[in-house]
């Protein structure tokens, strides 16, 4: 039995591991509340107007000046027609009109001056009408004639252009300030000249502070004598050198004496040539 049960167990498929189930979809707890609020606040005519609108009657059509503001009814008393009974009716209407206007002004807060008959010396202001045609004609007659404009014709067909803006007309050389130096240039030149003078003054001041000393005639003569004496000593030493300079020491001594003689001769010639000698303060 044990062998049979083992064979039966081996013939079946192996057991599959249990797979985890798919998690449930998230549903908000406020979804039902939001849906009810949307259905409650929904309006069918929010963008297209109300569903039912009262249709106007054909008899109430739009008339001309019907939408203009209407004025209040006039308080002026009706004009009494003139009759053959006399002028009393017209005077009565005039008194009523004055009374209505006076009451209206008093209601508005204004006080009317008492009416009075103008005197004999009163002269009303008479507005004189101007004759603009006559005025313009006089201005043209008395005005100065316009100067003719200069043209230049450059083709056989008669093509012309103005000379003044073309640059061919001597316009700028006829100006009063033509060739005159501008004020800003003059001012700039004066400033530059003043700055140059200040610079020269500062340089002279520095040169005076560092002025070189002039050698006197006695000192110049003494120095010249001392140079000549040194030249004679060096020349005597140069003459006493052997004729054959076969060693390096002899050649070096001869070159040294020649350099000394050249330097002394140059100094003697410079002092003899220049009568005034300056000594720099080092």
C-alpha positions as semicolon CSV with decimal commas, in nm:
position;residue;x (nm);y (nm);z (nm)
1;X;0,000;0,000;0,000
2;X;0,282;0,230;0,082
3;X;0,441;0,166;-0,259
4;X;0,113;0,228;-0,439
5;X;0,051;0,553;-0,256
6;X;0,403;0,668;-0,339
7;X;0,354;0,591;-0,710
8;X;0,025;0,778;-0,712
9;X;0,184;1,079;-0,548
10;X;0,474;1,078;-0,796
11;X;0,249;1,062;-1,103
12;X;0,053;1,388;-1,018
13;X;0,187;1,749;-1,092
14;X;0,387;1,919;-0,824
15;X;0,198;2,164;-0,604
16;X;0,216;2,531;-0,724
17;X;0,308;2,806;-0,475
18;X;0,024;3,039;-0,379
19;X;0,043;3,373;-0,572
20;X;-0,044;3,701;-0,392
21;X;-0,377;3,851;-0,505
22;X;-0,404;4,194;-0,688
23;X;-0,464;4,483;-0,446
24;X;-0,803;4,648;-0,457
25;X;-0,837;4,977;-0,652
26;X;-0,832;5,291;-0,442
27;X;-1,169;5,462;-0,416
28;X;-1,194;5,795;-0,239
29;X;-1,449;5,822;0,034
30;X;-1,552;6,168;-0,094
31;X;-1,635;6,055;-0,449
32;X;-2,008;6,013;-0,380
33;X;-2,022;6,352;-0,207
34;X;-1,848;6,524;-0,497
35;X;-2,084;6,361;-0,748
36;X;-2,392;6,480;-0,555
37;X;-2,254;6,836;-0,527
38;X;-2,186;6,847;-0,904
39;X;-2,540;6,731;-0,986
40;X;-2,687;6,975;-0,737
41;X;-2,504;7,288;-0,869
42;X;-2,539;7,201;-1,236
43;X;-2,732;7,459;-1,445
44;X;-2,868;7,378;-1,785
45;X;-2,866;7,745;-1,901
46;X;-2,533;7,854;-1,760
47;X;-2,387;7,937;-2,106
48;X;-2,695;7,943;-2,331
49;X;-2,933;8,152;-2,121
50;X;-3,253;8,049;-1,948
51;X;-3,462;7,778;-2,110
52;X;-3,779;7,989;-2,132
53;X;-3,783;8,361;-2,214
54;X;-4,095;8,577;-2,247
55;X;-4,145;8,668;-2,613
56;X;-4,215;9,044;-2,668
57;X;-4,544;9,142;-2,819
58;X;-4,543;9,253;-3,185
59;X;-4,722;9,571;-3,084
60;X;-4,432;9,679;-2,853
61;X;-4,177;9,727;-3,130
62;X;-3,879;9,960;-3,090
63;X;-3,958;10,316;-3,191
64;X;-3,734;10,609;-3,277
65;X;-3,600;10,806;-2,976
66;X;-3,789;10,578;-2,740
67;X;-3,477;10,506;-2,531
68;X;-3,366;10,867;-2,494
69;X;-3,409;11,026;-2,148
70;X;-3,727;11,227;-2,124
71;X;-3,721;11,577;-1,980
72;X;-3,948;11,690;-1,698
73;X;-4,268;11,867;-1,807
74;X;-4,220;12,237;-1,864
75;X;-4,348;12,480;-1,602
76;X;-4,384;12,763;-1,848
77;X;-4,752;12,872;-1,863
78;X;-4,919;12,820;-2,197
79;X;-4,917;13,116;-2,425
80;X;-5,253;13,287;-2,436
81;X;-5,345;13,354;-2,795
82;X;-5,370;13,716;-2,899
83;X;-5,722;13,847;-2,926
84;X;-5,880;14,170;-3,026
85;X;-5,966;14,253;-2,665
86;X;-5,632;14,430;-2,617
87;X;-5,276;14,384;-2,490
88;X;-5,381;14,293;-2,135
89;X;-5,366;13,923;-2,200
90;X;-5,004;13,937;-2,322
91;X;-4,896;14,134;-2,015
92;X;-5,066;13,881;-1,786
93;X;-4,880;13,593;-1,952
94;X;-4,548;13,780;-1,917
95;X;-4,607;13,837;-1,545
96;X;-4,688;13,468;-1,498
97;X;-4,370;13,370;-1,683
98;X;-4,154;13,599;-1,464
99;X;-4,318;13,459;-1,151
100;X;-4,254;13,097;-1,259
101;X;-3,889;13,168;-1,341
102;X;-3,839;13,350;-1,010
103;X;-3,983;13,060;-0,811
104;X;-3,766;12,817;-1,003
105;X;-3,448;13,016;-0,933
106;X;-3,538;13,048;-0,564
107;X;-3,589;12,674;-0,544
108;X;-3,245;12,619;-0,696
109;X;-3,086;12,854;-0,441
110;X;-3,023;13,153;-0,664
111;X;-3,151;13,502;-0,600
112;X;-3,258;13,712;-0,892
113;X;-3,182;14,081;-0,910
114;X;-3,484;14,307;-0,942
115;X;-3,571;14,389;-1,298
116;X;-3,500;14,747;-1,398
117;X;-3,539;14,950;-1,715
118;X;-3,202;15,051;-1,869
119;X;-3,123;15,421;-1,860
120;X;-3,090;15,660;-2,146
121;X;-2,709;15,659;-2,124
122;X;-2,688;15,280;-2,164
123;X;-2,510;15,176;-2,482
124;X;-2,525;14,807;-2,557
125;X;-2,214;14,630;-2,681
126;X;-2,238;14,589;-3,055
127;X;-2,034;14,303;-3,196
128;X;-1,866;14,408;-3,516
129;X;-1,839;14,139;-3,776
130;X;-1,494;14,112;-3,935
131;X;-1,457;14,100;-4,308
132;X;-1,198;13,828;-4,337
133;X;-1,184;13,851;-4,716
134;X;-1,090;14,220;-4,700
135;X;-0,845;14,155;-4,417
136;X;-0,669;13,878;-4,607
137;X;-0,655;14,087;-4,922
138;X;-0,490;14,377;-4,733
139;X;-0,239;14,140;-4,573
140;X;-0,144;14,003;-4,915
141;X;-0,110;14,349;-5,067
142;X;0,103;14,489;-4,783
143;X;0,306;14,172;-4,731
144;X;0,654;14,121;-4,867
145;X;0,679;13,912;-5,181
146;X;0,830;13,567;-5,146
147;X;1,179;13,517;-5,280
148;X;1,195;13,289;-5,583
149;X;1,328;12,941;-5,516
150;X;1,641;12,842;-5,704
151;X;1,615;12,531;-5,918
152;X;1,865;12,338;-6,124
153;X;1,766;12,161;-6,448
154;X;1,992;11,868;-6,523
155;X;1,820;11,689;-6,813
156;X;1,678;11,783;-7,151
157;X;1,335;11,669;-7,037
158;X;1,328;11,950;-6,780
159;X;1,388;11,747;-6,464
160;X;1,480;11,992;-6,190
161;X;1,558;11,991;-5,820
162;X;1,605;12,255;-5,552
163;X;1,952;12,401;-5,518
164;X;1,939;12,489;-5,149
165;X;1,910;12,136;-5,002
166;X;2,132;11,983;-5,274
167;X;2,458;12,130;-5,140
168;X;2,542;12,321;-5,459
169;X;2,407;12,649;-5,324
170;X;2,647;12,860;-5,107
171;X;2,427;12,852;-4,800
172;X;2,662;12,811;-4,504
173;X;2,940;13,047;-4,614
174;X;2,691;13,335;-4,602
175;X;2,618;13,289;-4,237
176;X;2,730;13,557;-3,994
177;X;2,924;13,311;-3,780
178;X;3,092;13,136;-4,074
179;X;3,461;13,076;-4,004
180;X;3,430;13,184;-3,640
181;X;3,582;12,947;-3,387
182;X;3,311;12,808;-3,158
183;X;3,313;12,916;-2,797
184;X;3,365;12,566;-2,663
185;X;3,677;12,524;-2,881
186;X;3,819;12,855;-2,755
187;X;3,745;12,755;-2,397
188;X;3,909;12,415;-2,450
189;X;4,221;12,576;-2,601
190;X;4,250;12,812;-2,305
191;X;4,222;12,521;-2,062
192;X;4,491;12,326;-2,252
193;X;4,721;12,632;-2,260
194;X;4,672;12,687;-1,886
195;X;4,748;12,322;-1,815
196;X;5,065;12,339;-2,030
197;X;5,183;12,650;-1,846
198;X;5,124;12,482;-1,510
199;X;5,319;12,177;-1,626
200;X;5,612;12,389;-1,746
201;X;5,615;12,577;-1,417
202;X;5,624;12,251;-1,222
203;X;5,908;12,120;-1,441
204;X;6,111;12,438;-1,386
205;X;6,049;12,412;-1,015
206;X;6,177;12,054;-1,013
207;X;6,482;12,157;-1,217
208;X;6,556;12,435;-0,973
209;X;6,541;12,188;-0,688
210;X;6,771;11,950;-0,876
211;X;6,987;12,222;-1,036
212;X;7,337;12,117;-1,148
213;X;7,644;12,291;-1,007
214;X;7,861;12,496;-1,244
215;X;8,234;12,423;-1,233
216;X;8,445;12,736;-1,172
217;X;8,739;12,829;-1,395
218;X;8,998;12,755;-1,125
219;X;8,851;12,409;-1,057
220;X;8,835;12,341;-1,432
221;X;9,203;12,434;-1,473
222;X;9,311;12,220;-1,176
223;X;9,117;11,918;-1,307
224;X;9,265;11,965;-1,653
225;X;9,619;11,979;-1,510
226;X;9,556;11,667;-1,299
227;X;9,426;11,477;-1,604
228;X;9,729;11,573;-1,811
229;X;9,961;11,469;-1,529
230;X;9,787;11,131;-1,505
231;X;9,813;11,096;-1,883
232;X;10,188;11,159;-1,867
233;X;10,233;10,896;-1,593
234;X;10,026;10,639;-1,781
235;X;10,208;10,720;-2,105
236;X;10,547;10,680;-1,934
237;X;10,436;10,341;-1,802
238;X;10,314;10,249;-2,150
239;X;10,650;10,348;-2,302
240;X;10,841;10,130;-2,057
241;X;10,659;9,816;-2,169
242;X;10,873;9,557;-2,349
243;X;10,848;9,545;-2,724
244;X;10,776;9,174;-2,729
245;X;10,448;9,081;-2,562
246;X;10,477;8,706;-2,570
247;X;10,297;8,634;-2,241
248;X;9,938;8,677;-2,143
249;X;10,023;8,911;-1,853
250;X;10,209;9,149;-2,083
251;X;9,920;9,163;-2,328
252;X;9,671;9,235;-2,047
253;X;9,891;9,511;-1,905
254;X;9,933;9,673;-2,247
255;X;9,553;9,665;-2,314
256;X;9,481;9,817;-1,971
257;X;9,723;10,104;-2,026
258;X;9,580;10,171;-2,373
259;X;9,226;10,194;-2,229
260;X;9,345;10,435;-1,959
261;X;9,520;10,655;-2,217
262;X;9,206;10,663;-2,438
263;X;8,982;10,759;-2,144
264;X;9,219;11,032;-2,025
265;X;9,251;11,174;-2,377
266;X;8,869;11,178;-2,414
267;X;8,825;11,360;-2,078
268;X;9,099;11,615;-2,156
269;X;8,946;11,690;-2,497
270;X;8,595;11,731;-2,348
271;X;8,710;11,974;-2,079
272;X;8,920;12,178;-2,322
273;X;8,634;12,197;-2,573
274;X;8,364;12,315;-2,327
275;X;8,437;12,626;-2,127
276;X;8,133;12,571;-1,895
277;X;8,106;12,238;-1,716
278;X;7,803;12,129;-1,507
279;X;7,816;11,875;-1,228
280;X;7,498;11,678;-1,155
281;X;7,391;11,615;-0,794
282;X;7,389;11,236;-0,774
